Amino acid sequence: MGVKDYFTEHPSSVGESYGEHFRVASHFSKELLFAGMACAVHAILPKLFMTTGSSKVRQLHSEMTQGMRSQVEQDTEFEAAAEPQPAS
């Protein structure tokens, strides 16, 4: 396996260039980090971020499985996820 193949084999297997794959994977990483932080806060303060983690997982699953990887939006969801959730 050549050096170029090391960086391009997986991205091409999902129909992306290295740059596209880097952008999508970075988006998923950032979204998961923020969701993880919201879950950690929720563990301490249960009235905060009550649905943030599960909502983010559903959103990312949808993006990945419905062919929306190339349409990853710029990060506007974080602002909404950072808002305290009302109690049900």
N, C-alpha and C positions, 0 to 999 in steps of 0.2 A: 504494500500500500504506500503510495507516494504521499508527500506532504500535502499536495493539493487535494488529493482524494480524502485525506483525513478531515479537511475542513468542508468539503463539498458533498461527500457521499450521502450523509443523512439529510441535509437540506434538500438535495435533489430528489430524495426518496419521498418527500412530502410536497414536491412541486414548487420549491422555493430556491432562490439564489442564497448564497451565504449571507448577504446583507439583509435580505427579506427575513430569513430565518433568525438572524440576530435581533432584528427589530421585534418580531413576534415573540421570541423567547424572552427578551428583555421585558416586554409588556406583561407577559404572564408572570414572570418573576416578581416584578414590582407589585402587581395586583395581589399576588399571594402573600407577599411580605406585609402589605397594608392590611389585608384580611386577617393575617396571623396576629398582627398587633391589636386589631380590634377584638379578636377572640381573647387575647390575653387580658385586655382591659375588661371585657365582659366577664371573665372568670373571677376577677376581683370585685367588680361593680356590676352585678347581674342586670340592673335596669338599663345599662348602656349597651349599645350595639347588639341588641337581641336577635336580629336577623341578618346582620352584615355578613358573617362567615358563610352561612348557607346560601344567601343570595349571590355572593361572589362566586362560590363554587358552581352554582347553577349557570351563572352568566358565562364563566370560563369554559365549562363543559359544552355549552351551546356554541360558543365561538369555535371551539376545537372540532366538534363533531359535525357541525352543519356547514363546513366549508367557509367559515367566516374568518379564517386566519389572516387572509390577505386584506380584510376589511377592518382590522383592529383599529378602533377609534383612539383618538388622543384621549388622555386620561381625565375625563370629566366625571367619571363615576366616583373617584376618591372623595371629592367634595361632598357628594350626597352620602357616601358611606360614613364619613366622619361625623355626620350629624347624629345626635342622640336619637334613638328610636323610641316612639311613644309606647307605653305599656299597653298590652292588649287587655 
